[in-house]
Structures are given as C-alpha cells and as structure tokens.
Amino acid sequence: MQRVAKLRDELMFAVTEVKTVWKDDKARAYLQQYTSDIPPTVNQLVATLSETIELFENIAKKVQDPDTA
C-alpha cells in the first residue's frame, strides 16, 4: 500500500511539474480530464487493499486455530 501511495505522490508531483510548462487552456483541460480522478481512485485502491489484507489475516488466523471463529 505504501508503494501505491508513493507512486501516486510521484505521479502527482510529475503532473505539478507539467503544469508549470503547459500553461495554455488545452493543456489545463487535458490535465483536468485525465488527472483529476487519480487521487480518489488511488485512495479507494489503498482502502480496498487494506480491507483485503485484513480479510486474509483473519482467514490465516482461523486456519491456524479454527476454534477462534
């Protein structure tokens, strides 16, 4: 999850860098259209991964000790 968050941060940094070079309306529209969904999508991915990891950890505990269910 940390790797995904780091990649998101790197991508958003690159987008910020591009914004300093691309200053026309077409560029702003492009960046808005194709990058605005990145942060919420990655946040949802990280949340889903957290839930999945928790589920697998619970399954592993139950397999090791079935009486804890």
Order of alpha helices (4+ residues) and beta strands (2+ residues): alpha-alpha-alpha
